[in-house]
Amino acid sequence: MTRHVLLTMAITFATTALVSVGGIATMIPEIHRQAVGVYGWMDDGQFATTFAISQIAPGPNILLMSLVGWRVAGLAGLLVATLATVLPTSLVALAAHRAETRLSRANWYAVTRRSLPPIVVGLIVASAAVTARAAISSYVGVALAFAVAAHMTLTKTNPLVPLFAAIVIGVLAGRLGYL
Amino acid sequence: MSEPLTPDALRDAPGRVVVTRWSLYTGFVLVGLFGFGGIAAALFHVVVERRRWLTASEYTSLLGLGQVLPGANLINMATMVGDRFQGFVGAFLALAGLMSTPLLTLVALASLYDRFADLPDVKSATLAAAAGAVGLTMGTGFKLARNILKSPSAALFALASFVAIGLLRFPMFAVIAVLAPLAVAVEFRKQRP
């Protein structure tokens, strides 16, 4: 049973990472679709806390996959999820790095580099929409999300500053019964 | 035609920076430790400013490549920096260094959460953190949109990928398989006089 889940998770995360563009943020809707919708590893609420903890923890975004793995199958799940997301794409990166000089002269590479960013923008906003639907259920939550987004769009401070401000406000709002 | 620079050629070229395996590993452990609030800034700080493994322009060109490749951009960067100085083993050590502390912190945080999840304050804090994290993603999207969506076709591709993934919840594989070749084709057409 666990072995079956681990295998499914390895295949799902590896293929998602291999077809992704623009980094981990763009993969979140697909991870949510698989973990909550297709396989039912967790519900929306559990996905929301998993997402929240992985964002607070220092380190690369890929910690979301690691934590989904940890939630589904403990230490084995954590390792499988992390390796499945990291190893196949790292092998691609290794090959691309060794061909970098040739790549940088190729016209198709330059064209591809210019053509993908708009799709990435759409995917990242989609990522915000999907996580919002899973994680936000109060007006205070909506206000916090928009405040953090505005702060991030307009300033260049460390993103953890508004995130921790949001947490403090959230705890206060919770004590007053607004969350 | 110059020779393609293999990691070995780079390592042996005169005047090149020499980075030992131990230094690679500890450097990336540092990146993981500094990575509070996103490791992008931490990576630049360690690789360019602190340890001076790469110049800023070498870093930028490698980052450009890392962003086009599938998977996590910064994981790709770590792989390539490791490979540049110590080949396959270097790539592995860079990844191991980068992931070790964050994974431990993550498990500690998750266990702490499980233990105190029933406290009202912890519940509120988690709800707020989730909302804040949504805001961070949203902010990243807005920031990028402002810089990138400068032509009607760019806006159209952004809208299409948002609707397909965010609203219709189509599988990502299908969406990328349709949109990416289309976007490349449009860009090729623009290039022709």
Boltz contact constraints between the chains, C-beta under 6 A:
constraints:
  - contact:
      token1: [A, 17]
      token2: [B, 71]
      max_distance: 6.0
  - contact:
      token1: [A, 18]
      token2: [B, 70]
      max_distance: 6.0
  - contact:
      token1: [A, 19]
      token2: [B, 173]
      max_distance: 6.0
  - contact:
      token1: [A, 19]
      token2: [B, 176]
      max_distance: 6.0
  - contact:
      token1: [A, 20]
      token2: [B, 70]
      max_distance: 6.0
  - contact:
      token1: [A, 23]
      token2: [B, 72]
      max_distance: 6.0
  - contact:
      token1: [A, 23]
      token2: [B, 73]
      max_distance: 6.0
  - contact:
      token1: [A, 24]
      token2: [B, 72]
      max_distance: 6.0
  - contact:
      token1: [A, 25]
      token2: [B, 137]
      max_distance: 6.0
  - contact:
      token1: [A, 29]
      token2: [B, 165]
      max_distance: 6.0
  - contact:
      token1: [A, 30]
      token2: [B, 172]
      max_distance: 6.0
  - contact:
      token1: [A, 33]
      token2: [B, 169]
      max_distance: 6.0
  - contact:
      token1: [A, 48]
      token2: [B, 130]
      max_distance: 6.0
  - contact:
      token1: [A, 49]
      token2: [B, 126]
      max_distance: 6.0
  - contact:
      token1: [A, 52]
      token2: [B, 126]
      max_distance: 6.0
  - contact:
      token1: [A, 52]
      token2: [B, 129]
      max_distance: 6.0
  - contact:
      token1: [A, 52]
      token2: [B, 130]
      max_distance: 6.0
  - contact:
      token1: [A, 52]
      token2: [B, 133]
      max_distance: 6.0
  - contact:
      token1: [A, 53]
      token2: [B, 109]
      max_distance: 6.0
  - contact:
      token1: [A, 53]
      token2: [B, 110]
      max_distance: 6.0
  - contact:
      token1: [A, 53]
      token2: [B, 113]
      max_distance: 6.0
  - contact:
      token1: [A, 55]
      token2: [B, 133]
      max_distance: 6.0
  - contact:
      token1: [A, 56]
      token2: [B, 129]
      max_distance: 6.0
  - contact:
      token1: [A, 57]
      token2: [B, 105]
      max_distance: 6.0
  - contact:
      token1: [A, 57]
      token2: [B, 106]
      max_distance: 6.0
  - contact:
      token1: [A, 57]
      token2: [B, 109]
      max_distance: 6.0
  - contact:
      token1: [A, 58]
      token2: [B, 35]
      max_distance: 6.0
  - contact:
      token1: [A, 58]
      token2: [B, 36]
      max_distance: 6.0
  - contact:
      token1: [A, 59]
      token2: [B, 32]
      max_distance: 6.0
  - contact:
      token1: [A, 59]
      token2: [B, 35]
      max_distance: 6.0
  - contact:
      token1: [A, 59]
      token2: [B, 102]
      max_distance: 6.0
  - contact:
      token1: [A, 60]
      token2: [B, 39]
      max_distance: 6.0
  - contact:
      token1: [A, 60]
      token2: [B, 72]
      max_distance: 6.0
  - contact:
      token1: [A, 60]
      token2: [B, 74]
      max_distance: 6.0
  - contact:
      token1: [A, 62]
      token2: [B, 72]
      max_distance: 6.0
  - contact:
      token1: [A, 63]
      token2: [B, 102]
      max_distance: 6.0
  - contact:
      token1: [A, 63]
      token2: [B, 106]
      max_distance: 6.0
  - contact:
      token1: [A, 67]
      token2: [B, 106]
      max_distance: 6.0
  - contact:
      token1: [A, 86]
      token2: [B, 75]
      max_distance: 6.0
  - contact:
      token1: [A, 89]
      token2: [B, 70]
      max_distance: 6.0
  - contact:
      token1: [A, 89]
      token2: [B, 71]
      max_distance: 6.0
  - contact:
      token1: [A, 90]
      token2: [B, 79]
      max_distance: 6.0
  - contact:
      token1: [A, 92]
      token2: [B, 69]
      max_distance: 6.0
  - contact:
      token1: [A, 93]
      token2: [B, 69]
      max_distance: 6.0
  - contact:
      token1: [A, 93]
      token2: [B, 76]
      max_distance: 6.0
  - contact:
      token1: [A, 93]
      token2: [B, 79]
      max_distance: 6.0
  - contact:
      token1: [A, 93]
      token2: [B, 80]
      max_distance: 6.0
  - contact:
      token1: [A, 94]
      token2: [B, 79]
      max_distance: 6.0
  - contact:
      token1: [A, 94]
      token2: [B, 83]
      max_distance: 6.0
  - contact:
      token1: [A, 94]
      token2: [B, 91]
      max_distance: 6.0
  - contact:
      token1: [A, 96]
      token2: [B, 69]
      max_distance: 6.0
  - contact:
      token1: [A, 97]
      token2: [B, 80]
      max_distance: 6.0
  - contact:
      token1: [A, 97]
      token2: [B, 83]
      max_distance: 6.0
  - contact:
      token1: [A, 101]
      token2: [B, 4]
      max_distance: 6.0
  - contact:
      token1: [A, 101]
      token2: [B, 5]
      max_distance: 6.0
  - contact:
      token1: [A, 102]
      token2: [B, 4]
      max_distance: 6.0
  - contact:
      token1: [A, 111]
      token2: [B, 187]
      max_distance: 6.0
  - contact:
      token1: [A, 111]
      token2: [B, 188]
      max_distance: 6.0
  - contact:
      token1: [A, 112]
      token2: [B, 184]
      max_distance: 6.0
  - contact:
      token1: [A, 113]
      token2: [B, 68]
      max_distance: 6.0
  - contact:
      token1: [A, 114]
      token2: [B, 187]
      max_distance: 6.0
  - contact:
      token1: [A, 115]
      token2: [B, 183]
      max_distance: 6.0
  - contact:
      token1: [A, 115]
      token2: [B, 184]
      max_distance: 6.0
  - contact:
      token1: [A, 115]
      token2: [B, 187]
      max_distance: 6.0
  - contact:
      token1: [A, 117]
      token2: [B, 148]
      max_distance: 6.0
  - contact:
      token1: [A, 118]
      token2: [B, 148]
      max_distance: 6.0
  - contact:
      token1: [A, 118]
      token2: [B, 154]
      max_distance: 6.0
  - contact:
      token1: [A, 118]
      token2: [B, 157]
      max_distance: 6.0
  - contact:
      token1: [A, 118]
      token2: [B, 158]
      max_distance: 6.0
  - contact:
      token1: [A, 119]
      token2: [B, 157]
      max_distance: 6.0
  - contact:
      token1: [A, 119]
      token2: [B, 161]
      max_distance: 6.0
  - contact:
      token1: [A, 119]
      token2: [B, 179]
      max_distance: 6.0
  - contact:
      token1: [A, 119]
      token2: [B, 183]
      max_distance: 6.0
  - contact:
      token1: [A, 121]
      token2: [B, 144]
      max_distance: 6.0
  - contact:
      token1: [A, 121]
      token2: [B, 145]
      max_distance: 6.0
  - contact:
      token1: [A, 121]
      token2: [B, 148]
      max_distance: 6.0
  - contact:
      token1: [A, 121]
      token2: [B, 158]
      max_distance: 6.0
  - contact:
      token1: [A, 122]
      token2: [B, 158]
      max_distance: 6.0
  - contact:
      token1: [A, 122]
      token2: [B, 161]
      max_distance: 6.0
  - contact:
      token1: [A, 122]
      token2: [B, 162]
      max_distance: 6.0
  - contact:
      token1: [A, 123]
      token2: [B, 161]
      max_distance: 6.0
  - contact:
      token1: [A, 123]
      token2: [B, 165]
      max_distance: 6.0
  - contact:
      token1: [A, 124]
      token2: [B, 140]
      max_distance: 6.0
  - contact:
      token1: [A, 124]
      token2: [B, 141]
      max_distance: 6.0
  - contact:
      token1: [A, 125]
      token2: [B, 141]
      max_distance: 6.0
  - contact:
      token1: [A, 125]
      token2: [B, 162]
      max_distance: 6.0
  - contact:
      token1: [A, 126]
      token2: [B, 162]
      max_distance: 6.0
  - contact:
      token1: [A, 126]
      token2: [B, 165]
      max_distance: 6.0
  - contact:
      token1: [A, 126]
      token2: [B, 166]
      max_distance: 6.0
  - contact:
      token1: [A, 127]
      token2: [B, 137]
      max_distance: 6.0
  - contact:
      token1: [A, 128]
      token2: [B, 134]
      max_distance: 6.0
  - contact:
      token1: [A, 128]
      token2: [B, 137]
      max_distance: 6.0
  - contact:
      token1: [A, 128]
      token2: [B, 138]
      max_distance: 6.0
  - contact:
      token1: [A, 128]
      token2: [B, 141]
      max_distance: 6.0
  - contact:
      token1: [A, 129]
      token2: [B, 166]
      max_distance: 6.0
  - contact:
      token1: [A, 130]
      token2: [B, 166]
      max_distance: 6.0
  - contact:
      token1: [A, 131]
      token2: [B, 134]
      max_distance: 6.0
  - contact:
      token1: [A, 132]
      token2: [B, 134]
      max_distance: 6.0
  - contact:
      token1: [A, 135]
      token2: [B, 130]
      max_distance: 6.0
  - contact:
      token1: [A, 135]
      token2: [B, 134]
      max_distance: 6.0
  - contact:
      token1: [A, 136]
      token2: [B, 131]
      max_distance: 6.0
  - contact:
      token1: [A, 141]
      token2: [B, 131]
      max_distance: 6.0
  - contact:
      token1: [A, 144]
      token2: [B, 128]
      max_distance: 6.0
  - contact:
      token1: [A, 144]
      token2: [B, 131]
      max_distance: 6.0
  - contact:
      token1: [A, 144]
      token2: [B, 132]
      max_distance: 6.0
  - contact:
      token1: [A, 145]
      token2: [B, 131]
      max_distance: 6.0
  - contact:
      token1: [A, 145]
      token2: [B, 134]
      max_distance: 6.0
  - contact:
      token1: [A, 145]
      token2: [B, 135]
      max_distance: 6.0
  - contact:
      token1: [A, 148]
      token2: [B, 132]
      max_distance: 6.0
  - contact:
      token1: [A, 148]
      token2: [B, 135]
      max_distance: 6.0
  - contact:
      token1: [A, 148]
      token2: [B, 136]
      max_distance: 6.0
  - contact:
      token1: [A, 149]
      token2: [B, 135]
      max_distance: 6.0
  - contact:
      token1: [A, 149]
      token2: [B, 138]
      max_distance: 6.0
  - contact:
      token1: [A, 149]
      token2: [B, 139]
      max_distance: 6.0
  - contact:
      token1: [A, 152]
      token2: [B, 139]
      max_distance: 6.0
  - contact:
      token1: [A, 153]
      token2: [B, 139]
      max_distance: 6.0
  - contact:
      token1: [A, 153]
      token2: [B, 142]
      max_distance: 6.0
  - contact:
      token1: [A, 153]
      token2: [B, 143]
      max_distance: 6.0
  - contact:
      token1: [A, 158]
      token2: [B, 37]
      max_distance: 6.0
  - contact:
      token1: [A, 159]
      token2: [B, 37]
      max_distance: 6.0
  - contact:
      token1: [A, 159]
      token2: [B, 38]
      max_distance: 6.0
  - contact:
      token1: [A, 159]
      token2: [B, 136]
      max_distance: 6.0
  - contact:
      token1: [A, 160]
      token2: [B, 36]
      max_distance: 6.0
  - contact:
      token1: [A, 160]
      token2: [B, 37]
      max_distance: 6.0
  - contact:
      token1: [A, 163]
      token2: [B, 132]
      max_distance: 6.0
  - contact:
      token1: [A, 166]
      token2: [B, 128]
      max_distance: 6.0
  - contact:
      token1: [A, 166]
      token2: [B, 132]
      max_distance: 6.0
  - contact:
      token1: [A, 167]
      token2: [B, 125]
      max_distance: 6.0
  - contact:
      token1: [A, 167]
      token2: [B, 128]
      max_distance: 6.0
  - contact:
      token1: [A, 167]
      token2: [B, 129]
      max_distance: 6.0
  - contact:
      token1: [A, 170]
      token2: [B, 124]
      max_distance: 6.0
  - contact:
      token1: [A, 170]
      token2: [B, 125]
      max_distance: 6.0
  - contact:
      token1: [A, 170]
      token2: [B, 128]
      max_distance: 6.0
  - contact:
      token1: [A, 171]
      token2: [B, 121]
      max_distance: 6.0
  - contact:
      token1: [A, 171]
      token2: [B, 124]
      max_distance: 6.0
  - contact:
      token1: [A, 171]
      token2: [B, 125]
      max_distance: 6.0
  - contact:
      token1: [A, 174]
      token2: [B, 124]
      max_distance: 6.0
  - contact:
      token1: [A, 179]
      token2: [B, 124]
      max_distance: 6.0
  - contact:
      token1: [A, 179]
      token2: [B, 127]
      max_distance: 6.0
